[in-house]
Amino acid sequence: MNVLVIEDNIHIGDAVSAHVVASGHCVDWCVNIEEATCRLIARNYDLVLLDLRLPDGNGLSLLREMRQGSNKTPVIIITAQDQYSDRLAGMNGGADDFLVKPFDLGELSSRMKLIKP
């Protein structure tokens, strides 16, 4: 599976990316919406792991752009935003799943297995 990780926290991005690679997947990792947009145009992904609070905006805006266009790549939101309204906005915005930080990497793997590439 080709996975795009969009996470600006270096420690979390590194841990998630290393875990996904160790699980046998290919990973690209970027830290902002601008770079993520370029990667989504340049390459097809089987899954996007998307943080919501990014230095150049809210990940929900990227998700909405993806869904308004032809990009139906599955998205799992990974965020510290844990309010019900945040989860609802993510799911209504087109996310396939929602994980609140901190989360167990094993749980991430389990949720990734539910995504069909």
C-alpha positions, 0 to 999 in steps of 0.5 A: 500500500502507498501511504501519504502521511501528512503530519507536522510534528516530527516525532509523530510523523517519524514514528508513524512513518517508520511503523507503516514502513515496518508493516510493509508499506511505502510511505511519503511524509510531508509536513504541510498542506502545500506539499501534500497537495503537490504529492497528491497531484503527482502520485496515487496513494492507497491511503492518507493519514492526515493531521488537522492542525498544520502550519499552513492551514486546517487539514479539513480544507485539504480533505474537502478539496480532495472530496470535491475533486476526483480524489477518493483516496481513503483518509484516516484523520490523526489529530489531537483534536478530540471533541465530538464536533471535530470527529463529526466535522472530519467524518462529514468532510469525507474521512474514512476514520478518525484517530485521536492522539496519542494513539497506539500504533497497533490500533493504527495498523488495525484500522489501516487493514480495514482500508481496501486499496 
